[in-house]
Amino acid sequence: MKRLIFVFFAILFTFSAYADGWRKEEMEVKVFLKNQVDYETLHKLRLNGDIGNGYAVLYLIPSE
């Protein structure tokens, strides 16, 4: 019974590792923003990520 539970959690962990939403070759990039023009430019690009106070954390693939 313990072995069955272990196998179940091992399979669950494996599937959850692949289901986290990352695209192939995607990376997390932190970009520092110096002025309002940087904010506006980044907003116009419509990239996936979060914009904070003075920086942005983006999730990009090499072609982006």
C-alpha positions in Angstrom: 0.0 0.0 0.0 2.8 2.4 0.8 4.4 1.6 -2.5 1.2 2.4 -4.3 0.9 5.8 -2.6 4.5 6.6 -3.4 4.0 5.8 -7.1 0.8 7.9 -7.1 2.7 10.9 -5.7 5.6 10.4 -8.0 3.3 10.4 -11.1 1.5 13.4 -9.7 4.7 15.3 -9.2 5.9 14.5 -12.7 2.8 15.8 -14.3 2.7 18.9 -12.2 6.3 19.7 -13.2 5.3 19.7 -16.9 2.0 21.6 -16.4 3.4 24.8 -14.9 2.7 26.8 -18.1 6.2 27.5 -19.3 6.7 27.6 -23.0 9.7 25.8 -24.6 12.9 27.7 -24.0 11.0 30.3 -21.9 13.1 32.3 -19.4 12.4 34.8 -16.7 14.1 38.2 -17.4 14.3 41.2 -15.1 14.4 44.6 -16.9 15.2 47.8 -15.0 13.1 50.8 -16.2 14.6 54.3 -15.9 11.9 56.6 -17.1 8.3 56.9 -18.4 9.3 56.2 -22.0 10.7 52.8 -20.9 7.3 51.9 -19.3 5.4 53.0 -22.3 7.6 51.1 -24.7 7.4 47.9 -22.6 3.6 48.3 -22.4 3.3 48.6 -26.2 5.2 45.4 -26.7 2.5 43.5 -24.8 4.9 40.9 -23.4 4.0 38.4 -20.8 5.1 39.6 -17.3 4.7 41.9 -14.4 5.7 45.6 -14.3 6.7 46.9 -10.9 8.2 50.1 -9.5 11.4 50.6 -11.5 11.6 47.2 -13.0 9.6 44.5 -14.9 9.8 40.8 -14.7 9.1 39.2 -18.1 8.7 35.7 -19.3 10.2 35.5 -22.8 11.4 33.1 -25.4 14.5 33.9 -27.5 12.5 35.2 -30.4 10.9 37.8 -28.3 
